[in-house]
Amino acid sequence: MKGFDALLNVLNSSASTFNKQTDEVSRTEVDAKIAQISDVNEAIQQKQKEIADLQQQVKSLQSQTEVSRSKLQEAKSNFAAALERRRAEIQQQRKEFETILG
């Protein structure tokens, strides 16, 4: 009987050792995965910040583009108005000279 008790004790001891080892391996692997998850989450947060920064740059560039477009349109309008005024002045002067020269 003592032989059976000894075998059961060895078996129980082996089971306990095995369980401790598997628990340790499991804990190590889980901890490693948790660390990886944390790293990936940090990378995601960094990318989100980069995306937000780039979106802000796009908004700024769009605003600058509209300002430039508006200034260009205003310059074109001012030039066209000045051109028409100068044409009218030249035509008026021509008429005056034609009247004088008869």
Gaussian input, Z-matrix of N, CA and C with variables (Angstrom, degrees):
# hf/3-21g

backbone

0 1
 N
 C     1     B1
 C     2     B2     1     A1
 N     3     B3     2     A2     1     D1
 C     4     B4     3     A3     2     D2
 C     5     B5     4     A4     3     D3
 N     6     B6     5     A5     4     D4
 C     7     B7     6     A6     5     D5
 C     8     B8     7     A7     6     D6
 N     9     B9     8     A8     7     D7
 C    10    B10     9     A9     8     D8
 C    11    B11    10    A10     9     D9
 N    12    B12    11    A11    10    D10
 C    13    B13    12    A12    11    D11
 C    14    B14    13    A13    12    D12
 N    15    B15    14    A14    13    D13
 C    16    B16    15    A15    14    D14
 C    17    B17    16    A16    15    D15
 N    18    B18    17    A17    16    D16
 C    19    B19    18    A18    17    D17
 C    20    B20    19    A19    18    D18
 N    21    B21    20    A20    19    D19
 C    22    B22    21    A21    20    D20
 C    23    B23    22    A22    21    D21
 N    24    B24    23    A23    22    D22
 C    25    B25    24    A24    23    D23
 C    26    B26    25    A25    24    D24
 N    27    B27    26    A26    25    D25
 C    28    B28    27    A27    26    D26
 C    29    B29    28    A28    27    D27
 N    30    B30    29    A29    28    D28
 C    31    B31    30    A30    29    D29
 C    32    B32    31    A31    30    D30
 N    33    B33    32    A32    31    D31
 C    34    B34    33    A33    32    D32
 C    35    B35    34    A34    33    D33
 N    36    B36    35    A35    34    D34
 C    37    B37    36    A36    35    D35
 C    38    B38    37    A37    36    D36
 N    39    B39    38    A38    37    D37
 C    40    B40    39    A39    38    D38
 C    41    B41    40    A40    39    D39
 N    42    B42    41    A41    40    D40
 C    43    B43    42    A42    41    D41
 C    44    B44    43    A43    42    D42
 N    45    B45    44    A44    43    D43
 C    46    B46    45    A45    44    D44
 C    47    B47    46    A46    45    D45
 N    48    B48    47    A47    46    D46
 C    49    B49    48    A48    47    D47
 C    50    B50    49    A49    48    D48
 N    51    B51    50    A50    49    D49
 C    52    B52    51    A51    50    D50
 C    53    B53    52    A52    51    D51
 N    54    B54    53    A53    52    D52
 C    55    B55    54    A54    53    D53
 C    56    B56    55    A55    54    D54
 N    57    B57    56    A56    55    D55
 C    58    B58    57    A57    56    D56
 C    59    B59    58    A58    57    D57
 N    60    B60    59    A59    58    D58
 C    61    B61    60    A60    59    D59
 C    62    B62    61    A61    60    D60
 N    63    B63    62    A62    61    D61
 C    64    B64    63    A63    62    D62
 C    65    B65    64    A64    63    D63
 N    66    B66    65    A65    64    D64
 C    67    B67    66    A66    65    D65
 C    68    B68    67    A67    66    D66
 N    69    B69    68    A68    67    D67
 C    70    B70    69    A69    68    D68
 C    71    B71    70    A70    69    D69
 N    72    B72    71    A71    70    D70
 C    73    B73    72    A72    71    D71
 C    74    B74    73    A73    72    D72
 N    75    B75    74    A74    73    D73
 C    76    B76    75    A75    74    D74
 C    77    B77    76    A76    75    D75
 N    78    B78    77    A77    76    D76
 C    79    B79    78    A78    77    D77
 C    80    B80    79    A79    78    D78
 N    81    B81    80    A80    79    D79
 C    82    B82    81    A81    80    D80
 C    83    B83    82    A82    81    D81
 N    84    B84    83    A83    82    D82
 C    85    B85    84    A84    83    D83
 C    86    B86    85    A85    84    D84
 N    87    B87    86    A86    85    D85
 C    88    B88    87    A87    86    D86
 C    89    B89    88    A88    87    D87
 N    90    B90    89    A89    88    D88
 C    91    B91    90    A90    89    D89
 C    92    B92    91    A91    90    D90
 N    93    B93    92    A92    91    D91
 C    94    B94    93    A93    92    D92
 C    95    B95    94    A94    93    D93
 N    96    B96    95    A95    94    D94
 C    97    B97    96    A96    95    D95
 C    98    B98    97    A97    96    D96
 N    99    B99    98    A98    97    D97
 C   100   B100    99    A99    98    D98
 C   101   B101   100   A100    99    D99
 N   102   B102   101   A101   100   D100
 C   103   B103   102   A102   101   D101
 C   104   B104   103   A103   102   D102
 N   105   B105   104   A104   103   D103
 C   106   B106   105   A105   104   D104
 C   107   B107   106   A106   105   D105
 N   108   B108   107   A107   106   D106
 C   109   B109   108   A108   107   D107
 C   110   B110   109   A109   108   D108
 N   111   B111   110   A110   109   D109
 C   112   B112   111   A111   110   D110
 C   113   B113   112   A112   111   D111
 N   114   B114   113   A113   112   D112
 C   115   B115   114   A114   113   D113
 C   116   B116   115   A115   114   D114
 N   117   B117   116   A116   115   D115
 C   118   B118   117   A117   116   D116
 C   119   B119   118   A118   117   D117
 N   120   B120   119   A119   118   D118
 C   121   B121   120   A120   119   D119
 C   122   B122   121   A121   120   D120
 N   123   B123   122   A122   121   D121
 C   124   B124   123   A123   122   D122
 C   125   B125   124   A124   123   D123
 N   126   B126   125   A125   124   D124
 C   127   B127   126   A126   125   D125
 C   128   B128   127   A127   126   D126
 N   129   B129   128   A128   127   D127
 C   130   B130   129   A129   128   D128
 C   131   B131   130   A130   129   D129
 N   132   B132   131   A131   130   D130
 C   133   B133   132   A132   131   D131
 C   134   B134   133   A133   132   D132
 N   135   B135   134   A134   133   D133
 C   136   B136   135   A135   134   D134
 C   137   B137   136   A136   135   D135
 N   138   B138   137   A137   136   D136
 C   139   B139   138   A138   137   D137
 C   140   B140   139   A139   138   D138
 N   141   B141   140   A140   139   D139
 C   142   B142   141   A141   140   D140
 C   143   B143   142   A142   141   D141
 N   144   B144   143   A143   142   D142
 C   145   B145   144   A144   143   D143
 C   146   B146   145   A145   144   D144
 N   147   B147   146   A146   145   D145
 C   148   B148   147   A147   146   D146
 C   149   B149   148   A148   147   D147
 N   150   B150   149   A149   148   D148
 C   151   B151   150   A150   149   D149
 C   152   B152   151   A151   150   D150
 N   153   B153   152   A152   151   D151
 C   154   B154   153   A153   152   D152
 C   155   B155   154   A154   153   D153
 N   156   B156   155   A155   154   D154
 C   157   B157   156   A156   155   D155
 C   158   B158   157   A157   156   D156
 N   159   B159   158   A158   157   D157
 C   160   B160   159   A159   158   D158
 C   161   B161   160   A160   159   D159
 N   162   B162   161   A161   160   D160
 C   163   B163   162   A162   161   D161
 C   164   B164   163   A163   162   D162
 N   165   B165   164   A164   163   D163
 C   166   B166   165   A165   164   D164
 C   167   B167   166   A166   165   D165
 N   168   B168   167   A167   166   D166
 C   169   B169   168   A168   167   D167
 C   170   B170   169   A169   168   D168
 N   171   B171   170   A170   169   D169
 C   172   B172   171   A171   170   D170
 C   173   B173   172   A172   171   D171
 N   174   B174   173   A173   172   D172
 C   175   B175   174   A174   173   D173
 C   176   B176   175   A175   174   D174
 N   177   B177   176   A176   175   D175
 C   178   B178   177   A177   176   D176
 C   179   B179   178   A178   177   D177
 N   180   B180   179   A179   178   D178
 C   181   B181   180   A180   179   D179
 C   182   B182   181   A181   180   D180
 N   183   B183   182   A182   181   D181
 C   184   B184   183   A183   182   D182
 C   185   B185   184   A184   183   D183
 N   186   B186   185   A185   184   D184
 C   187   B187   186   A186   185   D185
 C   188   B188   187   A187   186   D186
 N   189   B189   188   A188   187   D187
 C   190   B190   189   A189   188   D188
 C   191   B191   190   A190   189   D189
 N   192   B192   191   A191   190   D190
 C   193   B193   192   A192   191   D191
 C   194   B194   193   A193   192   D192
 N   195   B195   194   A194   193   D193
 C   196   B196   195   A195   194   D194
 C   197   B197   196   A196   195   D195
 N   198   B198   197   A197   196   D196
 C   199   B199   198   A198   197   D197
 C   200   B200   199   A199   198   D198
 N   201   B201   200   A200   199   D199
 C   202   B202   201   A201   200   D200
 C   203   B203   202   A202   201   D201
 N   204   B204   203   A203   202   D202
 C   205   B205   204   A204   203   D203
 C   206   B206   205   A205   204   D204
 N   207   B207   206   A206   205   D205
 C   208   B208   207   A207   206   D206
 C   209   B209   208   A208   207   D207
 N   210   B210   209   A209   208   D208
 C   211   B211   210   A210   209   D209
 C   212   B212   211   A211   210   D210
 N   213   B213   212   A212   211   D211
 C   214   B214   213   A213   212   D212
 C   215   B215   214   A214   213   D213
 N   216   B216   215   A215   214   D214
 C   217   B217   216   A216   215   D215
 C   218   B218   217   A217   216   D216
 N   219   B219   218   A218   217   D217
 C   220   B220   219   A219   218   D218
 C   221   B221   220   A220   219   D219
 N   222   B222   221   A221   220   D220
 C   223   B223   222   A222   221   D221
 C   224   B224   223   A223   222   D222
 N   225   B225   224   A224   223   D223
 C   226   B226   225   A225   224   D224
 C   227   B227   226   A226   225   D225
 N   228   B228   227   A227   226   D226
 C   229   B229   228   A228   227   D227
 C   230   B230   229   A229   228   D228
 N   231   B231   230   A230   229   D229
 C   232   B232   231   A231   230   D230
 C   233   B233   232   A232   231   D231
 N   234   B234   233   A233   232   D232
 C   235   B235   234   A234   233   D233
 C   236   B236   235   A235   234   D234
 N   237   B237   236   A236   235   D235
 C   238   B238   237   A237   236   D236
 C   239   B239   238   A238   237   D237
 N   240   B240   239   A239   238   D238
 C   241   B241   240   A240   239   D239
 C   242   B242   241   A241   240   D240
 N   243   B243   242   A242   241   D241
 C   244   B244   243   A243   242   D242
 C   245   B245   244   A244   243   D243
 N   246   B246   245   A245   244   D244
 C   247   B247   246   A246   245   D245
 C   248   B248   247   A247   246   D246
 N   249   B249   248   A248   247   D247
 C   250   B250   249   A249   248   D248
 C   251   B251   250   A250   249   D249
 N   252   B252   251   A251   250   D250
 C   253   B253   252   A252   251   D251
 C   254   B254   253   A253   252   D252
 N   255   B255   254   A254   253   D253
 C   256   B256   255   A255   254   D254
 C   257   B257   256   A256   255   D255
 N   258   B258   257   A257   256   D256
 C   259   B259   258   A258   257   D257
 C   260   B260   259   A259   258   D258
 N   261   B261   260   A260   259   D259
 C   262   B262   261   A261   260   D260
 C   263   B263   262   A262   261   D261
 N   264   B264   263   A263   262   D262
 C   265   B265   264   A264   263   D263
 C   266   B266   265   A265   264   D264
 N   267   B267   266   A266   265   D265
 C   268   B268   267   A267   266   D266
 C   269   B269   268   A268   267   D267
 N   270   B270   269   A269   268   D268
 C   271   B271   270   A270   269   D269
 C   272   B272   271   A271   270   D270
 N   273   B273   272   A272   271   D271
 C   274   B274   273   A273   272   D272
 C   275   B275   274   A274   273   D273
 N   276   B276   275   A275   274   D274
 C   277   B277   276   A276   275   D275
 C   278   B278   277   A277   276   D276
 N   279   B279   278   A278   277   D277
 C   280   B280   279   A279   278   D278
 C   281   B281   280   A280   279   D279
 N   282   B282   281   A281   280   D280
 C   283   B283   282   A282   281   D281
 C   284   B284   283   A283   282   D282
 N   285   B285   284   A284   283   D283
 C   286   B286   285   A285   284   D284
 C   287   B287   286   A286   285   D285
 N   288   B288   287   A287   286   D286
 C   289   B289   288   A288   287   D287
 C   290   B290   289   A289   288   D288
 N   291   B291   290   A290   289   D289
 C   292   B292   291   A291   290   D290
 C   293   B293   292   A292   291   D291
 N   294   B294   293   A293   292   D292
 C   295   B295   294   A294   293   D293
 C   296   B296   295   A295   294   D294
 N   297   B297   296   A296   295   D295
 C   298   B298   297   A297   296   D296
 C   299   B299   298   A298   297   D297
 N   300   B300   299   A299   298   D298
 C   301   B301   300   A300   299   D299
 C   302   B302   301   A301   300   D300
 N   303   B303   302   A302   301   D301
 C   304   B304   303   A303   302   D302
 C   305   B305   304   A304   303   D303

   B1=1.4425
   B2=1.5142
   B3=1.3195
   B4=1.4617
   B5=1.5168
   B6=1.3240
   B7=1.4696
   B8=1.5141
   B9=1.3394
   B10=1.4658
   B11=1.5319
   B12=1.3287
   B13=1.4702
   B14=1.5305
   B15=1.3117
   B16=1.4614
   B17=1.5240
   B18=1.3517
   B19=1.4778
   B20=1.5255
   B21=1.3275
   B22=1.4719
   B23=1.5328
   B24=1.3328
   B25=1.4700
   B26=1.5318
   B27=1.3184
   B28=1.4702
   B29=1.5303
   B30=1.3273
   B31=1.4554
   B32=1.5242
   B33=1.3080
   B34=1.4688
   B35=1.5179
   B36=1.3197
   B37=1.4591
   B38=1.5294
   B39=1.3185
   B40=1.4654
   B41=1.5325
   B42=1.3081
   B43=1.4704
   B44=1.5230
   B45=1.3242
   B46=1.4613
   B47=1.5287
   B48=1.3326
   B49=1.4737
   B50=1.5267
   B51=1.3373
   B52=1.4634
   B53=1.5410
   B54=1.3239
   B55=1.4709
   B56=1.5280
   B57=1.3329
   B58=1.4665
   B59=1.5251
   B60=1.3327
   B61=1.4619
   B62=1.5302
   B63=1.3247
   B64=1.4660
   B65=1.5191
   B66=1.3405
   B67=1.4629
   B68=1.5283
   B69=1.3283
   B70=1.4689
   B71=1.5347
   B72=1.3265
   B73=1.4694
   B74=1.5288
   B75=1.3020
   B76=1.4621
   B77=1.5214
   B78=1.3269
   B79=1.4632
   B80=1.5367
   B81=1.3245
   B82=1.4587
   B83=1.5270
   B84=1.3241
   B85=1.4642
   B86=1.5217
   B87=1.3264
   B88=1.4743
   B89=1.5244
   B90=1.3256
   B91=1.4687
   B92=1.5272
   B93=1.3289
   B94=1.4632
   B95=1.5288
   B96=1.3269
   B97=1.4689
   B98=1.5206
   B99=1.3344
   B100=1.4642
   B101=1.5288
   B102=1.3312
   B103=1.4655
   B104=1.5259
   B105=1.3302
   B106=1.4635
   B107=1.5249
   B108=1.3203
   B109=1.4684
   B110=1.5252
   B111=1.3096
   B112=1.4662
   B113=1.5238
   B114=1.3322
   B115=1.4636
   B116=1.5300
   B117=1.3208
   B118=1.4662
   B119=1.5228
   B120=1.3301
   B121=1.4622
   B122=1.5217
   B123=1.3291
   B124=1.4677
   B125=1.5254
   B126=1.3298
   B127=1.4665
   B128=1.5261
   B129=1.3242
   B130=1.4672
   B131=1.5297
   B132=1.3179
   B133=1.4659
   B134=1.5312
   B135=1.3261
   B136=1.4619
   B137=1.5254
   B138=1.3233
   B139=1.4750
   B140=1.5302
   B141=1.3351
   B142=1.4621
   B143=1.5198
   B144=1.3309
   B145=1.4601
   B146=1.5312
   B147=1.3222
   B148=1.4652
   B149=1.5245
   B150=1.3288
   B151=1.4660
   B152=1.5290
   B153=1.3194
   B154=1.4723
   B155=1.5281
   B156=1.3345
   B157=1.4679
   B158=1.5230
   B159=1.3226
   B160=1.4670
   B161=1.5273
   B162=1.3403
   B163=1.4642
   B164=1.5272
   B165=1.3247
   B166=1.4639
   B167=1.5291
   B168=1.3252
   B169=1.4692
   B170=1.5234
   B171=1.3306
   B172=1.4640
   B173=1.5249
   B174=1.3281
   B175=1.4655
   B176=1.5257
   B177=1.3221
   B178=1.4583
   B179=1.5256
   B180=1.3308
   B181=1.4632
   B182=1.5261
   B183=1.3235
   B184=1.4608
   B185=1.5223
   B186=1.3126
   B187=1.4610
   B188=1.5288
   B189=1.3271
   B190=1.4595
   B191=1.5218
   B192=1.3304
   B193=1.4589
   B194=1.5212
   B195=1.3133
   B196=1.4658
   B197=1.5299
   B198=1.3216
   B199=1.4629
   B200=1.5211
   B201=1.3289
   B202=1.4689
   B203=1.5213
   B204=1.3169
   B205=1.4612
   B206=1.5340
   B207=1.3204
   B208=1.4646
   B209=1.5269
   B210=1.3355
   B211=1.4701
   B212=1.5216
   B213=1.3153
   B214=1.4610
   B215=1.5251
   B216=1.3214
   B217=1.4602
   B218=1.5271
   B219=1.3271
   B220=1.4674
   B221=1.5294
   B222=1.3191
   B223=1.4684
   B224=1.5292
   B225=1.3243
   B226=1.4698
   B227=1.5271
   B228=1.3177
   B229=1.4655
   B230=1.5221
   B231=1.3346
   B232=1.4647
   B233=1.5219
   B234=1.3331
   B235=1.4586
   B236=1.5229
   B237=1.3313
   B238=1.4710
   B239=1.5229
   B240=1.3168
   B241=1.4667
   B242=1.5250
   B243=1.3200
   B244=1.4678
   B245=1.5290
   B246=1.3164
   B247=1.4657
   B248=1.5260
   B249=1.3133
   B250=1.4635
   B251=1.5270
   B252=1.3147
   B253=1.4727
   B254=1.5229
   B255=1.3207
   B256=1.4748
   B257=1.5248
   B258=1.3362
   B259=1.4715
   B260=1.5286
   B261=1.3431
   B262=1.4593
   B263=1.5308
   B264=1.3324
   B265=1.4665
   B266=1.5259
   B267=1.3169
   B268=1.4724
   B269=1.5248
   B270=1.3284
   B271=1.4601
   B272=1.5316
   B273=1.3307
   B274=1.4661
   B275=1.5218
   B276=1.3318
   B277=1.4680
   B278=1.5263
   B279=1.3285
   B280=1.4679
   B281=1.5258
   B282=1.3248
   B283=1.4537
   B284=1.5117
   B285=1.3336
   B286=1.4718
   B287=1.5245
   B288=1.3283
   B289=1.4668
   B290=1.5231
   B291=1.3176
   B292=1.4681
   B293=1.5132
   B294=1.3402
   B295=1.4694
   B296=1.5076
   B297=1.3191
   B298=1.4770
   B299=1.5282
   B300=1.3086
   B301=1.4622
   B302=1.5308
   B303=1.2885
   B304=1.4214
   B305=1.4388
   A1=111.58
   A2=113.44
   A3=116.49
   A4=110.30
   A5=116.87
   A6=120.55
   A7=110.91
   A8=117.13
   A9=120.71
   A10=110.54
   A11=114.42
   A12=118.52
   A13=110.35
   A14=116.95
   A15=121.11
   A16=109.87
   A17=116.38
   A18=119.92
   A19=110.84
   A20=116.38
   A21=119.87
   A22=110.98
   A23=115.75
   A24=119.27
   A25=111.16
   A26=116.80
   A27=121.26
   A28=109.53
   A29=115.23
   A30=119.84
   A31=110.83
   A32=116.99
   A33=121.04
   A34=111.47
   A35=116.11
   A36=120.94
   A37=110.53
   A38=116.50
   A39=121.15
   A40=110.92
   A41=116.26
   A42=120.65
   A43=110.07
   A44=116.18
   A45=120.75
   A46=110.70
   A47=115.54
   A48=120.44
   A49=110.72
   A50=115.35
   A51=120.35
   A52=110.87
   A53=116.33
   A54=120.71
   A55=111.60
   A56=116.49
   A57=120.59
   A58=110.33
   A59=116.44
   A60=120.21
   A61=111.29
   A62=116.60
   A63=118.82
   A64=111.21
   A65=116.56
   A66=119.73
   A67=110.30
   A68=116.35
   A69=120.69
   A70=110.82
   A71=116.14
   A72=120.13
   A73=109.33
   A74=116.62
   A75=121.34
   A76=110.74
   A77=115.62
   A78=120.67
   A79=110.14
   A80=116.98
   A81=121.27
   A82=110.86
   A83=116.47
   A84=120.25
   A85=111.23
   A86=116.28
   A87=119.96
   A88=109.83
   A89=116.27
   A90=119.46
   A91=111.01
   A92=116.41
   A93=120.26
   A94=110.54
   A95=116.56
   A96=120.41
   A97=110.98
   A98=116.33
   A99=119.80
   A100=110.26
   A101=116.48
   A102=120.35
   A103=110.62
   A104=117.16
   A105=120.91
   A106=110.65
   A107=116.02
   A108=120.31
   A109=110.11
   A110=115.49
   A111=120.19
   A112=111.14
   A113=116.76
   A114=121.00
   A115=111.74
   A116=116.08
   A117=119.83
   A118=110.55
   A119=116.62
   A120=119.54
   A121=111.74
   A122=116.67
   A123=120.52
   A124=110.44
   A125=117.06
   A126=120.89
   A127=110.42
   A128=116.62
   A129=120.77
   A130=110.06
   A131=116.26
   A132=120.04
   A133=110.87
   A134=116.73
   A135=120.81
   A136=110.28
   A137=116.38
   A138=120.34
   A139=110.59
   A140=116.40
   A141=119.65
   A142=110.93
   A143=116.51
   A144=120.73
   A145=109.57
   A146=116.35
   A147=119.69
   A148=110.60
   A149=116.47
   A150=120.77
   A151=109.70
   A152=116.78
   A153=120.59
   A154=110.35
   A155=116.86
   A156=120.37
   A157=111.00
   A158=116.65
   A159=120.29
   A160=111.51
   A161=116.38
   A162=119.38
   A163=110.65
   A164=116.53
   A165=120.48
   A166=110.15
   A167=116.98
   A168=120.42
   A169=110.63
   A170=116.54
   A171=120.88
   A172=109.52
   A173=117.35
   A174=120.79
   A175=110.75
   A176=115.67
   A177=119.94
   A178=111.00
   A179=116.07
   A180=119.81
   A181=111.67
   A182=116.69
   A183=119.92
   A184=110.24
   A185=116.25
   A186=120.98
   A187=110.29
   A188=117.21
   A189=121.16
   A190=110.81
   A191=116.10
   A192=120.79
   A193=110.44
   A194=116.93
   A195=120.69
   A196=110.80
   A197=116.89
   A198=120.52
   A199=109.80
   A200=116.77
   A201=120.88
   A202=110.53
   A203=116.84
   A204=121.35
   A205=110.33
   A206=115.94
   A207=121.24
   A208=111.06
   A209=116.04
   A210=119.88
   A211=111.07
   A212=116.77
   A213=120.53
   A214=110.64
   A215=116.74
   A216=120.72
   A217=110.96
   A218=116.07
   A219=120.18
   A220=110.52
   A221=116.92
   A222=120.68
   A223=110.41
   A224=117.45
   A225=121.01
   A226=110.75
   A227=115.89
   A228=120.35
   A229=110.92
   A230=116.19
   A231=120.29
   A232=110.92
   A233=117.02
   A234=120.43
   A235=110.58
   A236=116.40
   A237=120.11
   A238=110.54
   A239=117.13
   A240=120.65
   A241=110.96
   A242=116.80
   A243=120.81
   A244=110.58
   A245=116.76
   A246=121.47
   A247=110.24
   A248=116.99
   A249=120.44
   A250=111.56
   A251=117.62
   A252=120.73
   A253=110.64
   A254=115.62
   A255=119.50
   A256=110.52
   A257=118.18
   A258=121.23
   A259=110.58
   A260=114.75
   A261=119.14
   A262=110.52
   A263=116.28
   A264=120.25
   A265=110.79
   A266=116.38
   A267=120.21
   A268=110.23
   A269=117.55
   A270=120.16
   A271=110.46
   A272=116.49
   A273=120.51
   A274=110.38
   A275=116.55
   A276=120.08
   A277=110.72
   A278=116.22
   A279=120.34
   A280=110.57
   A281=116.04
   A282=119.98
   A283=110.98
   A284=115.50
   A285=119.93
   A286=110.59
   A287=116.11
   A288=119.32
   A289=111.36
   A290=117.27
   A291=121.36
   A292=109.88
   A293=116.10
   A294=120.55
   A295=109.71
   A296=117.13
   A297=121.24
   A298=109.57
   A299=117.20
   A300=121.21
   A301=110.86
   A302=115.30
   A303=123.50
   A304=118.22
   D1=-36.13
   D2=179.81
   D3=-62.27
   D4=-32.52
   D5=178.97
   D6=-63.76
   D7=-40.11
   D8=178.94
   D9=-68.25
   D10=-41.58
   D11=177.94
   D12=-62.07
   D13=-40.56
   D14=179.17
   D15=-64.32
   D16=-43.29
   D17=178.43
   D18=-62.04
   D19=-41.95
   D20=178.71
   D21=-64.62
   D22=-39.60
   D23=177.28
   D24=-63.36
   D25=-43.21
   D26=178.15
   D27=-63.12
   D28=-43.58
   D29=179.56
   D30=-62.70
   D31=-45.28
   D32=178.12
   D33=-63.24
   D34=-41.49
   D35=178.27
   D36=-63.19
   D37=-43.13
   D38=178.38
   D39=-63.76
   D40=-41.63
   D41=178.77
   D42=-63.32
   D43=-42.37
   D44=179.55
   D45=-63.43
   D46=-45.37
   D47=178.30
   D48=-61.59
   D49=-45.69
   D50=179.39
   D51=-59.83
   D52=-45.46
   D53=-179.90
   D54=-62.28
   D55=-40.95
   D56=177.95
   D57=-63.03
   D58=-43.80
   D59=-179.16
   D60=-65.63
   D61=-44.32
   D62=-179.82
   D63=-67.67
   D64=-35.65
   D65=175.95
   D66=-62.27
   D67=-41.83
   D68=-179.71
   D69=-65.64
   D70=-45.45
   D71=178.71
   D72=-61.62
   D73=-45.30
   D74=179.68
   D75=-59.99
   D76=-45.60
   D77=-179.70
   D78=-62.77
   D79=-42.50
   D80=179.53
   D81=-62.95
   D82=-46.49
   D83=-179.83
   D84=-65.52
   D85=-42.30
   D86=179.55
   D87=-63.70
   D88=-44.44
   D89=179.25
   D90=-60.81
   D91=-40.46
   D92=178.70
   D93=-63.57
   D94=-42.63
   D95=179.32
   D96=-65.84
   D97=-40.15
   D98=177.82
   D99=-62.02
   D100=-40.62
   D101=177.38
   D102=-63.55
   D103=-40.91
   D104=177.99
   D105=-63.56
   D106=-42.36
   D107=178.30
   D108=-59.74
   D109=-43.89
   D110=178.61
   D111=-61.24
   D112=-44.41
   D113=178.46
   D114=-61.48
   D115=-43.77
   D116=179.76
   D117=-65.60
   D118=-41.42
   D119=177.68
   D120=-61.86
   D121=-39.50
   D122=176.72
   D123=-63.81
   D124=-41.55
   D125=178.16
   D126=-63.24
   D127=-40.53
   D128=178.10
   D129=-62.00
   D130=-45.14
   D131=179.57
   D132=-61.43
   D133=-40.54
   D134=178.70
   D135=-64.22
   D136=-44.15
   D137=179.45
   D138=-64.34
   D139=-38.92
   D140=178.11
   D141=-62.94
   D142=-38.66
   D143=177.24
   D144=-65.81
   D145=-43.03
   D146=178.23
   D147=-61.60
   D148=-41.80
   D149=178.85
   D150=-62.62
   D151=-44.97
   D152=179.32
   D153=-61.25
   D154=-42.24
   D155=177.83
   D156=-62.34
   D157=-43.65
   D158=179.20
   D159=-65.69
   D160=-38.35
   D161=177.24
   D162=-63.68
   D163=-37.38
   D164=177.52
   D165=-66.43
   D166=-39.05
   D167=177.00
   D168=-62.89
   D169=-40.44
   D170=178.48
   D171=-61.41
   D172=-46.47
   D173=179.72
   D174=-60.00
   D175=-43.79
   D176=179.64
   D177=-62.81
   D178=-44.38
   D179=179.19
   D180=-65.41
   D181=-37.51
   D182=177.29
   D183=-63.13
   D184=-42.27
   D185=178.59
   D186=-63.51
   D187=-44.96
   D188=178.57
   D189=-62.68
   D190=-37.81
   D191=178.93
   D192=-62.90
   D193=-44.13
   D194=179.59
   D195=-63.78
   D196=-40.94
   D197=177.71
   D198=-62.19
   D199=-46.14
   D200=179.58
   D201=-62.42
   D202=-44.16
   D203=180.00
   D204=-61.47
   D205=-43.16
   D206=179.88
   D207=-63.71
   D208=-44.53
   D209=178.99
   D210=-63.54
   D211=-40.76
   D212=179.17
   D213=-64.14
   D214=-43.75
   D215=178.68
   D216=-63.00
   D217=-40.39
   D218=178.07
   D219=-64.50
   D220=-41.26
   D221=178.38
   D222=-63.41
   D223=-41.60
   D224=178.23
   D225=-62.85
   D226=-44.72
   D227=179.65
   D228=-63.25
   D229=-45.34
   D230=179.02
   D231=-61.55
   D232=-41.25
   D233=179.30
   D234=-64.72
   D235=-44.83
   D236=-179.65
   D237=-61.66
   D238=-42.14
   D239=178.66
   D240=-64.85
   D241=-43.68
   D242=178.87
   D243=-64.59
   D244=-39.29
   D245=178.75
   D246=-61.85
   D247=-45.79
   D248=179.44
   D249=-64.61
   D250=-40.43
   D251=177.29
   D252=-61.59
   D253=-44.87
   D254=-178.74
   D255=-66.09
   D256=-40.15
   D257=176.42
   D258=-59.45
   D259=-45.19
   D260=-179.77
   D261=-62.61
   D262=-41.21
   D263=178.45
   D264=-62.24
   D265=-44.48
   D266=-179.30
   D267=-65.30
   D268=-42.12
   D269=178.73
   D270=-63.94
   D271=-39.23
   D272=177.89
   D273=-64.11
   D274=-44.55
   D275=178.82
   D276=-63.02
   D277=-37.87
   D278=178.59
   D279=-62.69
   D280=-43.77
   D281=178.70
   D282=-61.83
   D283=-42.06
   D284=179.26
   D285=-61.86
   D286=-43.51
   D287=178.71
   D288=-66.01
   D289=-38.63
   D290=178.88
   D291=-63.05
   D292=-38.40
   D293=178.84
   D294=-68.01
   D295=-43.13
   D296=-179.17
   D297=-65.99
   D298=-44.34
   D299=-175.02
   D300=-80.47
   D301=-15.35
   D302=172.81
   D303=59.64

